[in-house]
């Protein structure tokens, strides 16, 4: 992956903490990883908000009596399957 230099402003206390905790040669890597994680979080939140309301009760009549019975049926033990 190629890298480019970016110029942006951050709070002074973050820069002081970064410089005091992270060796000079690793600071860009730490900032890039933090930004990557934050962008993933933002993207996940956006997708979650966009998908709100996608689940309709009418599309899942098997759950009408609740999810517990349905899930228990899905989790049939291997003992039941083998007949032990």
N, C-alpha and C positions, 0 to 999 in steps of 0.2 A: 504494500500500500504506500502510495506516495504521500509525502507530508508537505504542508505549506505553512508559512508563517501567518499568524492571525494577530490582529491588534484590537483588543477590546479592554474595557475597564472592569475591574473587580474591586471590591472593598479592600482597603489597605490592610485591615487585620487578617484577611484571608491570605494575602500575599506574604505578609510577615510570617504567618503560621506555616505556609508552604515552604518558604525559604529556610525556616528554622528546623523543620521536621524532615524534609526530603532533600537528598543530595542534589546538587545542581544538575547533574546529567540525567536525573530521573524526573524532574519537575514537569516537563512537558507530557511525559507518559502518565503521570498521576492526574494531571488536569484533563487529558484526553479520555482516560478511563472514567473519571467522574462525569464528564460531559456525556459520554456514551451511555452510562447508566441512567443519567437524568433524562436523556432523550428517549430511551426505552420506556421509562416510567411515564413520560408525557404521552408517548405514542399509545401505550397500553390504556391509559386513562381515556384518551380520545376515542379509541376503538370501543371501549366499554360503553362510553356515552352514546356513540353512534348505534350500538346494537341494542340499546335499551328498548324494551317492548317487542323484541323479536320473538320471544317465547309466548305462545298463545295457549291457554288452557284447552281450548277446543281441539287443538292439534294433538293432544295427548290424553285421550280418554282413559288409557291404562293407569293414569295417576289420579283419577277422580276420587278414589277412596283413600288417597294419601300415598306418600312415597315409601313408607316403611315396608308395607307388604310387597310392593313392586321390587324394591331393592333386595329384600330377603329372598325373593324368587330368583333374582339374578345371581345371588351369592350362594347358590346351592352348593353344599360342600362336596368335595370329591368322594367322601364316604358314601353320600347318597347316590352319586353317579355310579360308583363301583358296586353298590348294593351291599356294603358291609354293615 
